[in-house]
Amino acid sequence: MTTVTYNIPGINCGHCEHTIKMEVGDLEGVQSVEASSESKTATVAFDAPATEQGIKDLLAEINYPAVN
Ligand SMILES: [Cu+2]
């Protein structure tokens, strides 16, 4: 299991948190997603076939691009 914390300036409210949790949580291999509008981060725990870059690509697709 790998855990990555993404810095996402666009997380502004509970709706953003919910969207990220649902969309990233649907990716095969993703075990858990935490998203915080306070810290502007999303922490994702995953196994294969999910990858750090694949999750980052999805975040960009749903208009929550990560800056790290
Ligand atoms: Cu929002």
N, CA, C, O and the ligand as a Tripos MOL2 file, in Angstrom:
@<TRIPOS>MOLECULE
protein
  273   271    69     0     0
PROTEIN
NO_CHARGES

@<TRIPOS>ATOM
      1 N           0.8560   -1.2020    0.0000 N.3       1 MET1
      2 CA          0.0000    0.0000    0.0000 C.3       1 MET1
      3 C           0.8820    1.2380    0.0000 C.2       1 MET1
      4 O           1.8740    1.3220    0.7240 O.2       1 MET1
      5 N           0.4930    2.1930   -0.8320 N.am      2 THR2
      6 CA          1.1990    3.4700   -0.9150 C.3       2 THR2
      7 C           0.2300    4.5710   -0.5050 C.2       2 THR2
      8 O          -0.9520    4.5280   -0.8450 O.2       2 THR2
      9 N           0.7400    5.5550    0.2270 N.am      3 THR3
     10 CA         -0.0940    6.6930    0.6050 C.3       3 THR3
     11 C           0.5650    7.9640    0.1050 C.2       3 THR3
     12 O           1.7370    8.2210    0.3810 O.2       3 THR3
     13 N          -0.2070    8.7650   -0.6420 N.am      4 VAL4
     14 CA          0.3110   10.0250   -1.1750 C.3       4 VAL4
     15 C          -0.6430   11.1470   -0.7690 C.2       4 VAL4
     16 O          -1.8640   11.0080   -0.8540 O.2       4 VAL4
     17 N          -0.0590   12.2600   -0.3270 N.am      5 THR5
     18 CA         -0.8530   13.4560   -0.0330 C.3       5 THR5
     19 C          -0.6440   14.4710   -1.1470 C.2       5 THR5
     20 O           0.4740   14.9180   -1.4020 O.2       5 THR5
     21 N          -1.7360   14.8210   -1.7990 N.am      6 TYR6
     22 CA         -1.7070   15.7840   -2.9020 C.3       6 TYR6
     23 C          -2.1120   17.1570   -2.3820 C.2       6 TYR6
     24 O          -3.0680   17.2820   -1.6160 O.2       6 TYR6
     25 N          -1.3890   18.1710   -2.7960 N.am      7 ASN7
     26 CA         -1.7640   19.5530   -2.4600 C.3       7 ASN7
     27 C          -2.6420   20.0940   -3.5790 C.2       7 ASN7
     28 O          -2.2160   20.1960   -4.7290 O.2       7 ASN7
     29 N          -3.8860   20.4430   -3.2180 N.am      8 ILE8
     30 CA         -4.8850   20.8210   -4.2160 C.3       8 ILE8
     31 C          -5.5220   22.1480   -3.8040 C.2       8 ILE8
     32 O          -6.4480   22.1740   -2.9940 O.2       8 ILE8
     33 N          -5.0180   23.2520   -4.3700 N.am      9 PRO9
     34 CA         -5.5120   24.5740   -3.9560 C.3       9 PRO9
     35 C          -7.0000   24.7620   -4.2010 C.2       9 PRO9
     36 O          -7.6190   25.6020   -3.5490 O.2       9 PRO9
     37 N          -7.6000   24.0020   -5.1250 N.am     10 GLY10
     38 CA         -8.9950   24.2030   -5.4890 C.3      10 GLY10
     39 C         -10.0160   23.5850   -4.5560 C.2      10 GLY10
     40 O         -11.2160   23.7160   -4.7960 O.2      10 GLY10
     41 N          -9.5790   22.9140   -3.4960 N.am     11 ILE11
     42 CA        -10.5610   22.3560   -2.5400 C.3      11 ILE11
     43 C         -11.0440   23.4850   -1.6400 C.2      11 ILE11
     44 O         -10.3100   23.9610   -0.7740 O.2      11 ILE11
     45 N         -12.3150   23.9160   -1.8590 N.am     12 ASN12
     46 CA        -12.8140   25.0840   -1.1390 C.3      12 ASN12
     47 C         -13.9380   24.7910   -0.1630 C.2      12 ASN12
     48 O         -14.2190   25.6190    0.7030 O.2      12 ASN12
     49 N         -14.5840   23.6540   -0.2730 N.am     13 CYS13
     50 CA        -15.7380   23.3960    0.5870 C.3      13 CYS13
     51 C         -16.0170   21.9040    0.6620 C.2      13 CYS13
     52 O         -15.3130   21.0820    0.0750 O.2      13 CYS13
     53 N         -17.0650   21.5860    1.4020 N.am     14 GLY14
     54 CA        -17.4300   20.1860    1.5690 C.3      14 GLY14
     55 C         -17.8210   19.5120    0.2700 C.2      14 GLY14
     56 O         -17.6300   18.3080    0.1020 O.2      14 GLY14
     57 N         -18.3700   20.2950   -0.6520 N.am     15 HIS15
     58 CA        -18.7300   19.7210   -1.9520 C.3      15 HIS15
     59 C         -17.4810   19.2400   -2.6860 C.2      15 HIS15
     60 O         -17.4700   18.1550   -3.2660 O.2      15 HIS15
     61 N         -16.4410   20.0500   -2.6560 N.am     16 CYS16
     62 CA        -15.1790   19.6600   -3.2920 C.3      16 CYS16
     63 C         -14.6420   18.3840   -2.6470 C.2      16 CYS16
     64 O         -14.2240   17.4530   -3.3350 O.2      16 CYS16
     65 N         -14.6610   18.3570   -1.3240 N.am     17 GLU17
     66 CA        -14.1710   17.1690   -0.6080 C.3      17 GLU17
     67 C         -14.9450   15.9400   -1.0590 C.2      17 GLU17
     68 O         -14.3640   14.8890   -1.3280 O.2      17 GLU17
     69 N         -16.2680   16.0840   -1.1390 N.am     18 HIS18
     70 CA        -17.1250   14.9550   -1.5080 C.3      18 HIS18
     71 C         -16.8200   14.4810   -2.9260 C.2      18 HIS18
     72 O         -16.6900   13.2820   -3.1750 O.2      18 HIS18
     73 N         -16.7060   15.4370   -3.8590 N.am     19 THR19
     74 CA        -16.4370   15.0820   -5.2550 C.3      19 THR19
     75 C         -15.1300   14.3010   -5.3680 C.2      19 THR19
     76 O         -15.0660   13.2750   -6.0460 O.2      19 THR19
     77 N         -14.1050   14.7870   -4.7060 N.am     20 ILE20
     78 CA        -12.8000   14.1230   -4.7810 C.3      20 ILE20
     79 C         -12.8750   12.7260   -4.1780 C.2      20 ILE20
     80 O         -12.3370   11.7710   -4.7390 O.2      20 ILE20
     81 N         -13.5460   12.6100   -3.0300 N.am     21 LYS21
     82 CA        -13.6640   11.2860   -2.3940 C.3      21 LYS21
     83 C         -14.3810   10.3000   -3.3050 C.2      21 LYS21
     84 O         -13.9680    9.1470   -3.4310 O.2      21 LYS21
     85 N         -15.4730   10.7640   -3.9460 N.am     22 MET22
     86 CA        -16.2450    9.8530   -4.7950 C.3      22 MET22
     87 C         -15.4730    9.4760   -6.0540 C.2      22 MET22
     88 O         -15.3980    8.3010   -6.4140 O.2      22 MET22
     89 N         -14.8980   10.4790   -6.7230 N.am     23 GLU23
     90 CA        -14.2400   10.2170   -8.0060 C.3      23 GLU23
     91 C         -12.9590    9.4110   -7.8370 C.2      23 GLU23
     92 O         -12.7320    8.4370   -8.5550 O.2      23 GLU23
     93 N         -12.1290    9.8150   -6.8950 N.am     24 VAL24
     94 CA        -10.8710    9.0930   -6.7010 C.3      24 VAL24
     95 C         -11.1510    7.7230   -6.0780 C.2      24 VAL24
     96 O         -10.4730    6.7400   -6.3760 O.2      24 VAL24
     97 N         -12.1670    7.6790   -5.2050 N.am     25 GLY25
     98 CA        -12.5170    6.4160   -4.5720 C.3      25 GLY25
     99 C         -12.9880    5.3550   -5.5550 C.2      25 GLY25
    100 O         -12.9190    4.1600   -5.2700 O.2      25 GLY25
    101 N         -13.4720    5.8010   -6.7230 N.am     26 ASP26
    102 CA        -13.9460    4.8700   -7.7510 C.3      26 ASP26
    103 C         -12.8090    4.2280   -8.5410 C.2      26 ASP26
    104 O         -13.0290    3.2500   -9.2560 O.2      26 ASP26
    105 N         -11.6070    4.7610   -8.4220 N.am     27 LEU27
    106 CA        -10.4780    4.2040   -9.1820 C.3      27 LEU27
    107 C         -10.1230    2.8330   -8.6240 C.2      27 LEU27
    108 O         -10.0420    2.6360   -7.4110 O.2      27 LEU27
    109 N          -9.9120    1.8910   -9.5360 N.am     28 GLU28
    110 CA         -9.5330    0.5480   -9.1050 C.3      28 GLU28
    111 C          -8.1850    0.5930   -8.3820 C.2      28 GLU28
    112 O          -7.2190    1.1650   -8.8880 O.2      28 GLU28
    113 N          -8.1310   -0.0040   -7.2190 N.am     29 GLY29
    114 CA         -6.8980   -0.0470   -6.4470 C.3      29 GLY29
    115 C          -6.8470    0.9580   -5.3120 C.2      29 GLY29
    116 O          -6.0390    0.8250   -4.3920 O.2      29 GLY29
    117 N          -7.7140    1.9680   -5.3760 N.am     30 VAL30
    118 CA         -7.7320    2.9820   -4.3140 C.3      30 VAL30
    119 C          -8.4360    2.4180   -3.0860 C.2      30 VAL30
    120 O          -9.5630    1.9300   -3.1630 O.2      30 VAL30
    121 N          -7.7420    2.4960   -1.9480 N.am     31 GLN31
    122 CA         -8.2840    1.9150   -0.7110 C.3      31 GLN31
    123 C          -9.0030    2.9520    0.1440 C.2      31 GLN31
    124 O         -10.0380    2.6530    0.7410 O.2      31 GLN31
    125 N          -8.4650    4.1690    0.2100 N.am     32 SER32
    126 CA         -9.1290    5.2060    1.0020 C.3      32 SER32
    127 C          -8.7420    6.5800    0.4850 C.2      32 SER32
    128 O          -7.6680    6.7700   -0.0860 O.2      32 SER32
    129 N          -9.6400    7.5340    0.6960 N.am     33 VAL33
    130 CA         -9.4110    8.9180    0.2720 C.3      33 VAL33
    131 C          -9.8640    9.8320    1.3980 C.2      33 VAL33
    132 O         -10.9940    9.7210    1.8740 O.2      33 VAL33
    133 N          -8.9900   10.7320    1.8230 N.am     34 GLU34
    134 CA         -9.3760   11.7940    2.7360 C.3      34 GLU34
    135 C          -9.1330   13.1180    2.0260 C.2      34 GLU34
    136 O          -8.0820   13.3050    1.4130 O.2      34 GLU34
    137 N         -10.0850   14.0340    2.1010 N.am     35 ALA35
    138 CA         -9.9110   15.3370    1.4740 C.3      35 ALA35
    139 C         -10.2710   16.4100    2.4850 C.2      35 ALA35
    140 O         -11.2520   16.2800    3.2180 O.2      35 ALA35
    141 N          -9.4690   17.4820    2.5220 N.am     36 SER36
    142 CA         -9.6820   18.5430    3.5030 C.3      36 SER36
    143 C          -9.6470   19.9130    2.8510 C.2      36 SER36
    144 O          -8.6660   20.2780    2.2030 O.2      36 SER36
    145 N         -10.7390   20.6810    3.0290 N.am     37 SER37
    146 CA        -10.7480   22.0500    2.5130 C.3      37 SER37
    147 C          -9.9070   22.9630    3.4060 C.2      37 SER37
    148 O          -9.4730   24.0250    2.9600 O.2      37 SER37
    149 N          -9.6730   22.5700    4.6490 N.am     38 GLU38
    150 CA         -8.8550   23.3910    5.5510 C.3      38 GLU38
    151 C          -7.3860   23.3420    5.1580 C.2      38 GLU38
    152 O          -6.7230   24.3750    5.0670 O.2      38 GLU38
    153 N          -6.8840   22.1290    4.9260 N.am     39 SER39
    154 CA         -5.4650   22.0030    4.5820 C.3      39 SER39
    155 C          -5.2340   21.9990    3.0760 C.2      39 SER39
    156 O          -4.0880   22.0030    2.6260 O.2      39 SER39
    157 N          -6.3310   21.9910    2.2780 N.am     40 LYS40
    158 CA         -6.2350   21.9430    0.8080 C.3      40 LYS40
    159 C          -5.4260   20.7250    0.3580 C.2      40 LYS40
    160 O          -4.5670   20.8160   -0.5190 O.2      40 LYS40
    161 N          -5.7200   19.6020    0.9730 N.am     41 THR41
    162 CA         -5.0170   18.3740    0.6160 C.3      41 THR41
    163 C          -5.9930   17.2180    0.4460 C.2      41 THR41
    164 O          -7.0980   17.2130    0.9880 O.2      41 THR41
    165 N          -5.5390   16.2450   -0.3240 N.am     42 ALA42
    166 CA         -6.2310   14.9600   -0.4010 C.3      42 ALA42
    167 C          -5.1740   13.8800   -0.1800 C.2      42 ALA42
    168 O          -4.1260   13.8770   -0.8260 O.2      42 ALA42
    169 N          -5.4670   12.9740    0.7340 N.am     43 THR43
    170 CA         -4.5500   11.8800    1.0360 C.3      43 THR43
    171 C          -5.1840   10.5860    0.5570 C.2      43 THR43
    172 O          -6.2900   10.2260    0.9620 O.2      43 THR43
    173 N          -4.4570    9.8920   -0.3150 N.am     44 VAL44
    174 CA         -4.9990    8.7130   -0.9740 C.3      44 VAL44
    175 C          -4.1010    7.5150   -0.6740 C.2      44 VAL44
    176 O          -2.8870    7.5680   -0.8670 O.2      44 VAL44
    177 N          -4.7140    6.4450   -0.2020 N.am     45 ALA45
    178 CA         -4.0060    5.1810    0.0030 C.3      45 ALA45
    179 C          -4.4160    4.2320   -1.1120 C.2      45 ALA45
    180 O          -5.6060    4.0550   -1.3750 O.2      45 ALA45
    181 N          -3.4450    3.6290   -1.7620 N.am     46 PHE46
    182 CA         -3.7690    2.8120   -2.9340 C.3      46 PHE46
    183 C          -2.7840    1.6710   -3.1400 C.2      46 PHE46
    184 O          -1.6560    1.6850   -2.6460 O.2      46 PHE46
    185 N          -3.2590    0.6840   -3.8880 N.am     47 ASP47
    186 CA         -2.4380   -0.4210   -4.3710 C.3      47 ASP47
    187 C          -2.5900   -0.4600   -5.8930 C.2      47 ASP47
    188 O          -3.4380    0.2400   -6.4480 O.2      47 ASP47
    189 N          -1.7790   -1.2690   -6.5660 N.am     48 ALA48
    190 CA         -1.9350   -1.4770   -8.0060 C.3      48 ALA48
    191 C          -3.3510   -1.9760   -8.2710 C.2      48 ALA48
    192 O          -3.9120   -2.7000   -7.4500 O.2      48 ALA48
    193 N          -3.9360   -1.5960   -9.4120 N.am     49 PRO49
    194 CA         -3.3220   -0.9090  -10.5500 C.3      49 PRO49
    195 C          -3.2990    0.6180  -10.4300 C.2      49 PRO49
    196 O          -2.8360    1.2790  -11.3590 O.2      49 PRO49
    197 N          -3.7680    1.1940   -9.3470 N.am     50 ALA50
    198 CA         -3.6960    2.6480   -9.2070 C.3      50 ALA50
    199 C          -2.2350    3.0790   -9.0670 C.2      50 ALA50
    200 O          -1.4130    2.3490   -8.5140 O.2      50 ALA50
    201 N          -1.9230    4.2700   -9.5750 N.am     51 THR51
    202 CA         -0.5740    4.8180   -9.4670 C.3      51 THR51
    203 C          -0.6540    6.2770   -9.0140 C.2      51 THR51
    204 O          -1.6860    6.9330   -9.1550 O.2      51 THR51
    205 N           0.4620    6.7670   -8.4670 N.am     52 GLU52
    206 CA          0.5050    8.1690   -8.0300 C.3      52 GLU52
    207 C           0.1580    9.1010   -9.1900 C.2      52 GLU52
    208 O          -0.6160   10.0450   -9.0280 O.2      52 GLU52
    209 N           0.7400    8.8260  -10.3650 N.am     53 GLN53
    210 CA          0.4770    9.6890  -11.5210 C.3      53 GLN53
    211 C          -0.9450    9.5280  -12.0350 C.2      53 GLN53
    212 O          -1.5740   10.5030  -12.4440 O.2      53 GLN53
    213 N          -1.4520    8.3020  -12.0150 N.am     54 GLY54
    214 CA         -2.8140    8.0730  -12.4940 C.3      54 GLY54
    215 C          -3.8350    8.8320  -11.6610 C.2      54 GLY54
    216 O          -4.8000    9.3800  -12.1950 O.2      54 GLY54
    217 N          -3.6200    8.8620  -10.3580 N.am     55 ILE55
    218 CA         -4.5220    9.6070   -9.4740 C.3      55 ILE55
    219 C          -4.3840   11.0970   -9.7550 C.2      55 ILE55
    220 O          -5.3780   11.8230   -9.7840 O.2      55 ILE55
    221 N          -3.1510   11.5520   -9.9610 N.am     56 LYS56
    222 CA         -2.9300   12.9590  -10.2750 C.3      56 LYS56
    223 C          -3.6330   13.3490  -11.5780 C.2      56 LYS56
    224 O          -4.2220   14.4250  -11.6780 O.2      56 LYS56
    225 N          -3.5650   12.4710  -12.5590 N.am     57 ASP57
    226 CA         -4.2310   12.7270  -13.8400 C.3      57 ASP57
    227 C          -5.7430   12.8320  -13.6480 C.2      57 ASP57
    228 O          -6.3870   13.7020  -14.2340 O.2      57 ASP57
    229 N          -6.3010   11.9520  -12.8310 N.am     58 LEU58
    230 CA         -7.7460   11.9960  -12.5790 C.3      58 LEU58
    231 C          -8.1240   13.2980  -11.8740 C.2      58 LEU58
    232 O          -9.1280   13.9210  -12.2190 O.2      58 LEU58
    233 N          -7.3350   13.7060  -10.9030 N.am     59 LEU59
    234 CA         -7.6150   14.9610  -10.1920 C.3      59 LEU59
    235 C          -7.6520   16.1340  -11.1700 C.2      59 LEU59
    236 O          -8.4990   17.0200  -11.0490 O.2      59 LEU59
    237 N          -6.7420   16.1400  -12.1310 N.am     60 ALA60
    238 CA         -6.7320   17.2080  -13.1390 C.3      60 ALA60
    239 C          -7.9810   17.1270  -14.0120 C.2      60 ALA60
    240 O          -8.5750   18.1500  -14.3520 O.2      60 ALA60
    241 N          -8.3740   15.9110  -14.3710 N.am     61 GLU61
    242 CA         -9.5620   15.7120  -15.2090 C.3      61 GLU61
    243 C         -10.8220   16.2490  -14.5520 C.2      61 GLU61
    244 O         -11.6910   16.7960  -15.2300 O.2      61 GLU61
    245 N         -10.9260   16.1000  -13.2500 N.am     62 ILE62
    246 CA        -12.1400   16.5550  -12.5540 C.3      62 ILE62
    247 C         -11.9770   17.9780  -12.0240 C.2      62 ILE62
    248 O         -12.7430   18.4310  -11.1730 O.2      62 ILE62
    249 N         -10.9630   18.6750  -12.5450 N.am     63 ASN63
    250 CA        -10.7410   20.1040  -12.2420 C.3      63 ASN63
    251 C         -10.2900   20.3930  -10.8210 C.2      63 ASN63
    252 O         -10.5660   21.4590  -10.2710 O.2      63 ASN63
    253 N          -9.5910   19.4260  -10.2360 N.am     64 TYR64
    254 CA         -8.9060   19.6720   -8.9620 C.3      64 TYR64
    255 C          -7.4280   19.3180   -9.1190 C.2      64 TYR64
    256 O          -6.9420   18.3740   -8.4960 O.2      64 TYR64
    257 N          -6.7170   20.0790   -9.9520 N.am     65 PRO65
    258 CA         -5.3220   19.7260  -10.2000 C.3      65 PRO65
    259 C          -4.4570   19.8450   -8.9560 C.2      65 PRO65
    260 O          -4.5750   20.7990   -8.1870 O.2      65 PRO65
    261 N          -3.5850   18.8620   -8.7720 N.am     66 ALA66
    262 CA         -2.6280   18.8900   -7.6600 C.3      66 ALA66
    263 C          -1.3820   19.6330   -8.1000 C.2      66 ALA66
    264 O          -0.9640   19.5460   -9.2540 O.2      66 ALA66
    265 N          -0.7900   20.3700   -7.1600 N.am     67 VAL67
    266 CA          0.4050   21.1510   -7.4930 C.3      67 VAL67
    267 C           1.6930   20.4040   -7.1290 C.2      67 VAL67
    268 O           2.7870   20.9210   -7.3550 O.2      67 VAL67
    269 N           1.5780   19.2230   -6.5810 N.am     68 ASN68
    270 CA          2.7970   18.4400   -6.2820 C.3      68 ASN68
    271 C           2.7430   17.1130   -7.0100 C.2      68 ASN68
    272 O           3.6660   16.3070   -6.8950 O.2      68 ASN68
    273 CU        -16.2200   23.2620   -3.0410 Cu       69 CU69
@<TRIPOS>BOND
     1     1     2 1
     2     2     3 1
     3     3     4 2
     4     3     5 am
     5     5     6 1
     6     6     7 1
     7     7     8 2
     8     7     9 am
     9     9    10 1
    10    10    11 1
    11    11    12 2
    12    11    13 am
    13    13    14 1
    14    14    15 1
    15    15    16 2
    16    15    17 am
    17    17    18 1
    18    18    19 1
    19    19    20 2
    20    19    21 am
    21    21    22 1
    22    22    23 1
    23    23    24 2
    24    23    25 am
    25    25    26 1
    26    26    27 1
    27    27    28 2
    28    27    29 am
    29    29    30 1
    30    30    31 1
    31    31    32 2
    32    31    33 am
    33    33    34 1
    34    34    35 1
    35    35    36 2
    36    35    37 am
    37    37    38 1
    38    38    39 1
    39    39    40 2
    40    39    41 am
    41    41    42 1
    42    42    43 1
    43    43    44 2
    44    43    45 am
    45    45    46 1
    46    46    47 1
    47    47    48 2
    48    47    49 am
    49    49    50 1
    50    50    51 1
    51    51    52 2
    52    51    53 am
    53    53    54 1
    54    54    55 1
    55    55    56 2
    56    55    57 am
    57    57    58 1
    58    58    59 1
    59    59    60 2
    60    59    61 am
    61    61    62 1
    62    62    63 1
    63    63    64 2
    64    63    65 am
    65    65    66 1
    66    66    67 1
    67    67    68 2
    68    67    69 am
    69    69    70 1
    70    70    71 1
    71    71    72 2
    72    71    73 am
    73    73    74 1
    74    74    75 1
    75    75    76 2
    76    75    77 am
    77    77    78 1
    78    78    79 1
    79    79    80 2
    80    79    81 am
    81    81    82 1
    82    82    83 1
    83    83    84 2
    84    83    85 am
    85    85    86 1
    86    86    87 1
    87    87    88 2
    88    87    89 am
    89    89    90 1
    90    90    91 1
    91    91    92 2
    92    91    93 am
    93    93    94 1
    94    94    95 1
    95    95    96 2
    96    95    97 am
    97    97    98 1
    98    98    99 1
    99    99   100 2
   100    99   101 am
   101   101   102 1
   102   102   103 1
   103   103   104 2
   104   103   105 am
   105   105   106 1
   106   106   107 1
   107   107   108 2
   108   107   109 am
   109   109   110 1
   110   110   111 1
   111   111   112 2
   112   111   113 am
   113   113   114 1
   114   114   115 1
   115   115   116 2
   116   115   117 am
   117   117   118 1
   118   118   119 1
   119   119   120 2
   120   119   121 am
   121   121   122 1
   122   122   123 1
   123   123   124 2
   124   123   125 am
   125   125   126 1
   126   126   127 1
   127   127   128 2
   128   127   129 am
   129   129   130 1
   130   130   131 1
   131   131   132 2
   132   131   133 am
   133   133   134 1
   134   134   135 1
   135   135   136 2
   136   135   137 am
   137   137   138 1
   138   138   139 1
   139   139   140 2
   140   139   141 am
   141   141   142 1
   142   142   143 1
   143   143   144 2
   144   143   145 am
   145   145   146 1
   146   146   147 1
   147   147   148 2
   148   147   149 am
   149   149   150 1
   150   150   151 1
   151   151   152 2
   152   151   153 am
   153   153   154 1
   154   154   155 1
   155   155   156 2
   156   155   157 am
   157   157   158 1
   158   158   159 1
   159   159   160 2
   160   159   161 am
   161   161   162 1
   162   162   163 1
   163   163   164 2
   164   163   165 am
   165   165   166 1
   166   166   167 1
   167   167   168 2
   168   167   169 am
   169   169   170 1
   170   170   171 1
   171   171   172 2
   172   171   173 am
   173   173   174 1
   174   174   175 1
   175   175   176 2
   176   175   177 am
   177   177   178 1
   178   178   179 1
   179   179   180 2
   180   179   181 am
   181   181   182 1
   182   182   183 1
   183   183   184 2
   184   183   185 am
   185   185   186 1
   186   186   187 1
   187   187   188 2
   188   187   189 am
   189   189   190 1
   190   190   191 1
   191   191   192 2
   192   191   193 am
   193   193   194 1
   194   194   195 1
   195   195   196 2
   196   195   197 am
   197   197   198 1
   198   198   199 1
   199   199   200 2
   200   199   201 am
   201   201   202 1
   202   202   203 1
   203   203   204 2
   204   203   205 am
   205   205   206 1
   206   206   207 1
   207   207   208 2
   208   207   209 am
   209   209   210 1
   210   210   211 1
   211   211   212 2
   212   211   213 am
   213   213   214 1
   214   214   215 1
   215   215   216 2
   216   215   217 am
   217   217   218 1
   218   218   219 1
   219   219   220 2
   220   219   221 am
   221   221   222 1
   222   222   223 1
   223   223   224 2
   224   223   225 am
   225   225   226 1
   226   226   227 1
   227   227   228 2
   228   227   229 am
   229   229   230 1
   230   230   231 1
   231   231   232 2
   232   231   233 am
   233   233   234 1
   234   234   235 1
   235   235   236 2
   236   235   237 am
   237   237   238 1
   238   238   239 1
   239   239   240 2
   240   239   241 am
   241   241   242 1
   242   242   243 1
   243   243   244 2
   244   243   245 am
   245   245   246 1
   246   246   247 1
   247   247   248 2
   248   247   249 am
   249   249   250 1
   250   250   251 1
   251   251   252 2
   252   251   253 am
   253   253   254 1
   254   254   255 1
   255   255   256 2
   256   255   257 am
   257   257   258 1
   258   258   259 1
   259   259   260 2
   260   259   261 am
   261   261   262 1
   262   262   263 1
   263   263   264 2
   264   263   265 am
   265   265   266 1
   266   266   267 1
   267   267   268 2
   268   267   269 am
   269   269   270 1
   270   270   271 1
   271   271   272 2
@<TRIPOS>SUBSTRUCTURE
     1 MET1         2 RESIDUE 1 A MET
     2 THR2         6 RESIDUE 1 A THR
     3 THR3        10 RESIDUE 1 A THR
     4 VAL4        14 RESIDUE 1 A VAL
     5 THR5        18 RESIDUE 1 A THR
     6 TYR6        22 RESIDUE 1 A TYR
     7 ASN7        26 RESIDUE 1 A ASN
     8 ILE8        30 RESIDUE 1 A ILE
     9 PRO9        34 RESIDUE 1 A PRO
    10 GLY10       38 RESIDUE 1 A GLY
    11 ILE11       42 RESIDUE 1 A ILE
    12 ASN12       46 RESIDUE 1 A ASN
    13 CYS13       50 RESIDUE 1 A CYS
    14 GLY14       54 RESIDUE 1 A GLY
    15 HIS15       58 RESIDUE 1 A HIS
    16 CYS16       62 RESIDUE 1 A CYS
    17 GLU17       66 RESIDUE 1 A GLU
    18 HIS18       70 RESIDUE 1 A HIS
    19 THR19       74 RESIDUE 1 A THR
    20 ILE20       78 RESIDUE 1 A ILE
    21 LYS21       82 RESIDUE 1 A LYS
    22 MET22       86 RESIDUE 1 A MET
    23 GLU23       90 RESIDUE 1 A GLU
    24 VAL24       94 RESIDUE 1 A VAL
    25 GLY25       98 RESIDUE 1 A GLY
    26 ASP26      102 RESIDUE 1 A ASP
    27 LEU27      106 RESIDUE 1 A LEU
    28 GLU28      110 RESIDUE 1 A GLU
    29 GLY29      114 RESIDUE 1 A GLY
    30 VAL30      118 RESIDUE 1 A VAL
    31 GLN31      122 RESIDUE 1 A GLN
    32 SER32      126 RESIDUE 1 A SER
    33 VAL33      130 RESIDUE 1 A VAL
    34 GLU34      134 RESIDUE 1 A GLU
    35 ALA35      138 RESIDUE 1 A ALA
    36 SER36      142 RESIDUE 1 A SER
    37 SER37      146 RESIDUE 1 A SER
    38 GLU38      150 RESIDUE 1 A GLU
    39 SER39      154 RESIDUE 1 A SER
    40 LYS40      158 RESIDUE 1 A LYS
    41 THR41      162 RESIDUE 1 A THR
    42 ALA42      166 RESIDUE 1 A ALA
    43 THR43      170 RESIDUE 1 A THR
    44 VAL44      174 RESIDUE 1 A VAL
    45 ALA45      178 RESIDUE 1 A ALA
    46 PHE46      182 RESIDUE 1 A PHE
    47 ASP47      186 RESIDUE 1 A ASP
    48 ALA48      190 RESIDUE 1 A ALA
    49 PRO49      194 RESIDUE 1 A PRO
    50 ALA50      198 RESIDUE 1 A ALA
    51 THR51      202 RESIDUE 1 A THR
    52 GLU52      206 RESIDUE 1 A GLU
    53 GLN53      210 RESIDUE 1 A GLN
    54 GLY54      214 RESIDUE 1 A GLY
    55 ILE55      218 RESIDUE 1 A ILE
    56 LYS56      222 RESIDUE 1 A LYS
    57 ASP57      226 RESIDUE 1 A ASP
    58 LEU58      230 RESIDUE 1 A LEU
    59 LEU59      234 RESIDUE 1 A LEU
    60 ALA60      238 RESIDUE 1 A ALA
    61 GLU61      242 RESIDUE 1 A GLU
    62 ILE62      246 RESIDUE 1 A ILE
    63 ASN63      250 RESIDUE 1 A ASN
    64 TYR64      254 RESIDUE 1 A TYR
    65 PRO65      258 RESIDUE 1 A PRO
    66 ALA66      262 RESIDUE 1 A ALA
    67 VAL67      266 RESIDUE 1 A VAL
    68 ASN68      270 RESIDUE 1 A ASN
    69 CU69       273 GROUP 0 **** ****
